[in-house]
């Protein structure tokens, strides 16, 4: 993995150098620059394949008319290299970068259709005077851009764009309500005004004064009656073949490689298959929490490691949460209030002492329906039969009786007749009423309904589980989970790979009947069936855990003073109604309501605002 940056219709060598150096943590092994009359490219290298100087970037073809700056790994590059050699191309290096460069030279924009992997890259074509940006199928690698008149700037991380002299940091107040509802901002928008994400499976072409963006791949939802795989045994066997091939291909590396292991079914299956593909013990890394049994999975990860004779390493999360939050928030570039970023950040720091590449279990929940809401939504068909008077009684009764936000949210959600409304309710960390109270009407007079509009605009096949899995893959996975993993791992120059998100494996999973994934009483059924041939029953039969953190208790204790300081900062920003935040904090501390997720989002925003806005005001 690496860091890339550059610009078009602009020339400033000092700006290019500063933008590139801002990404030093993504590529500590090498740096490089290439400048043309109309475009410039910068690169920071983390050497993974072909560690020699021949892998230096930006990399040009022999005529120096096509130049690439590239971040990622293309796992089928050897196959594509043979294809290009048959067409007369000759290679100087053993890198996948050079393969991507010549795929563009041979196939133009369609080069992305030849790639299997995770990537974000920019190619300057001096012959055609055009800049070509592309991002991988699922959005594993980030790519941001900013337009200023006819100039266009891009980078792997927003912090590089802050070094553009003409750039002015301004909060994008339109998306504040969405952030407070969802804990992240759905692309292409970001929390900084004018800064956009190039979305997953898209490419951008800048030529002359025109910029165009096109999608090159999408998940296809197939109606249930048209699916042809109707045997669990056949599905399990084919899933095993696809997943093992993905794992095998992603173990290619010229540097030490390992895996994150939580002890849950997702990461345990990956480790099991890595063990099948290697003659050496797999290095595995886990993190634990000394705050009670409900938060610590180390006994399960230890069990998996013993079964596969792994070279296992584990750490315990230390109680320095306050300083960690500030540190992690700065690396995230934009506020993402995902509590799992803390253990992922620490685990990445720990793993980097032993390896440069890790495989993770990210994406399995979105492929196979691992979240509780996918099961709970199946209750709606039964609940819709309940008489309206009884529903109204529920509506009045729930808010007064349940202090557990999860229970309240689950029962309240079933009252919505429209599927998009239920999705919003399942997925949000705060309802619209609270968000509208928090946000200052004078600063944000118009509420951004883009999320609701986006949901209503989806061309759902038949509102099945697959429709919602596709939606969550395109937004929740790409804009929250994968950004979290990339930013926290690359903060320590660690490359994280995601075998479940091989795009051909994703296509296969959407050919499976939804009953193979989720029923009212079970989730990820086909993956657990596969795990039954690989893992002890206690691993794949236990309830989903995830990187749970004791936020509820922390905001009453360790994070209490920090939250008070954050509220003071938010008050000075004039973006929020501080009296409402004070009330929510009081309700939480007194145990009347659990506002921990919303408070966490506000604290993260406060740190982000302090670092990215106030320091540069």
Secondary structure as UniProt FT lines:
FT   STRAND          2..8
FT   HELIX           13..21
FT   TURN            22..23
FT   HELIX           24..26
FT   STRAND          30..35
FT   STRAND          39..45
FT   HELIX           53..55
FT   STRAND          59..60
FT   TURN            62..63
FT   STRAND          66..74
FT   TURN            75..76
FT   HELIX           77..86
FT   TURN            87..88
FT   HELIX           96..107
FT   HELIX           108..114
FT   STRAND          117..125
FT   TURN            126..129
FT   STRAND          130..135
FT   STRAND          144..148
FT   TURN            149..150
FT   STRAND          151..155
FT   HELIX           158..161
FT   TURN            162..163
FT   TURN            165..166
FT   HELIX           173..175
FT   HELIX           176..182
FT   TURN            187..188
FT   TURN            193..194
FT   STRAND          195..197
FT   TURN            200..201
FT   STRAND          202..207
FT   TURN            208..209
FT   STRAND          210..215
FT   HELIX           224..226
FT   HELIX           232..250
FT   STRAND          257..260
FT   HELIX           265..276
FT   STRAND          283..288
FT   HELIX           293..295
FT   HELIX           298..308
FT   STRAND          311..316
FT   HELIX           321..331
FT   HELIX           340..351
FT   TURN            352..354
FT   STRAND          357..360
FT   TURN            362..363
FT   HELIX           364..368
FT   HELIX           372..376
FT   HELIX           377..379
FT   HELIX           380..383
FT   TURN            384..385
FT   HELIX           388..401
FT   HELIX           405..413
FT   TURN            414..415
FT   HELIX           419..427
FT   HELIX           432..438
FT   TURN            441..443
FT   HELIX           450..457
FT   HELIX           465..472
FT   HELIX           473..481
FT   HELIX           482..490
FT   TURN            491..493
FT   STRAND          495..498
FT   HELIX           499..501
FT   HELIX           503..509
FT   TURN            510..511
FT   HELIX           514..516
FT   TURN            520..521
FT   HELIX           525..531
FT   TURN            532..534
FT   HELIX           537..541
FT   HELIX           551..554
FT   TURN            555..559
FT   HELIX           560..573
FT   HELIX           578..589
FT   TURN            590..591
FT   HELIX           596..612
FT   HELIX           614..616
//
